[in-house]
Amino acid sequence: MVSSKQSIKQRLLQIAAPAIIENFLQMLVGLVDAFLVAKISLDAVSGVALGTNVIAVFQAIFIALGAASASFVARSPQKTQRKRAVAQALKLTLFVSFTLSLIAICLARPIISLLGGRENVLILGTLYLFLVGGTIFLLALMTTLGNLLRIANKPRLPMYVGLLVNGLNVILSSFFIFICHFGVAGAAAGTIIARIIGNALLYYSLQKTQLNCPLRTVLKIKIDRQLINLAIPASAERVMMRVGDLIVIVLIIHFGADVFAGNAIGETITQFNYMPGFGIATATVVLTARSYGRGDKKEVKAYTHSALIITTLLMYLTSGIIYLVHLPLSMLFTQNKTALAASAIVALFSCIASLPNAGTLIYTAAFQGIGNAKLPFYATAFGMWVIRILLGLALGYGLGFGLVGVWLATTLDNTFRMLFLRWRFNQVI
């Protein structure tokens, strides 16, 4: 039992702070690759960007799998059961990630072509997706192993490994690109080798904890239906978000190339606004799962309430700073006035909507922690397709609000999901 509000906040931040940094570091891997290949050619930048968009969809699935695995393991009451749960979590991660790796290997070219890659961009994008996407199971394992180490009371270790992986990626990718002249393949090779080393360190560290799990056990064990029932809706919810985002992008494209470019710039500079939310959501899954596994619903509610307050404050602080400096940041990308105006709209709505954005993240995490990943999936499906897309279409095109209409619909979607999940959470807990 957690004895005070102070200890609740301390435990949340103890797990969340390293998770925030780790999420930021994982995001930097793709940004570093894009920066390095910019020294090769614009076609290389475009090719890597297309490949990174596909990998982002895979990463969203792995984050959901990691959250489901953390909830499943943390809610296991006995040491023997927790070890079995760890083996099942790793096996499910391997199965899903190897499947996605095969998809990337076999369908890299048609996927990049479908996304608009042509001529040299198609060749380079296919190569990057084939290599990095074909070994995407390495990223999946790092995500799940990191969450397992947090449950094993090693919350900082994944962060340290993330720092090492990023450093190795910079050094190795630079070596392969500028010394060996391997081009885009060099950027991919640096990422792959760095992730192999990262996984080796994380797995070795896990074996030194009470959740140690030999590889032979992972290969032999049967996956429990309870874990599958938790992982599928959690992953589907993330995929639903990504697919919906792609539909929204199609809507924005029709406002013109300058508006579309400005929206992309705005989303690039505001992606940091969500880092606190993702980190604290990770901590919320772990801690609510532990409490719920002990049958302590009061503690579940206390963790969720504190997580919401901390996340909201941090997201408002981050998004407020980003909004204040959005113009000079946007001008690093373009001088086009229409694009700059569009970027400002994104920054403004990202700041205004910090509360509903935080609420959606935390209540989704809380439901995943108590083993109910289906409800957030249903809320996301309705909110995304009925409110965000249809209302965005009506406001953006029907009423002529343009980009403002699309982002207003996005804010209303997140507000609906926050209020709905909060209402159901208060009924259940």
Secondary structure, 3 states (H helix, E strand, C coil): CCCCHHHHHHHHHHHHHHHHHHHHHHHHHHHHHHHHHCCCCHHHHHHHHHHHHHHHHHHHHHHHHHHHHHHHHHCCCCHHHHHHHHHHHHHHHHHHHHHHHHHHHHHHHHHHHHCCCCHHHHHHHHHHHHHHHHCCHHHHHHHHHHHHHHHCCCCCHHHHHHHHHHHHHHHHHHHHHHHCCCCHHHHHHHHHHHHHHHHHHHHHHHCCCCCCCCHHHHHHCCCCHHHHHHHHHHHHHHHHHHHHHHHHHHHHHCCCHHHHHHHHHHHHHHHHHHHHHHHHHHHHHHHHHHHHHCCCHHHHHHHHHHHHHHHHHHHHHHHHHHHHCHHHHHHCCCCCHHHHHHHHHHHHHHHHCHHHHHHHHHHHHHHHHCCCCHHHHHHHHHHHHHHHHHHHHHHHHHCCCCHHHHHHHHHHHHHHHHHHHHHHHHHHC
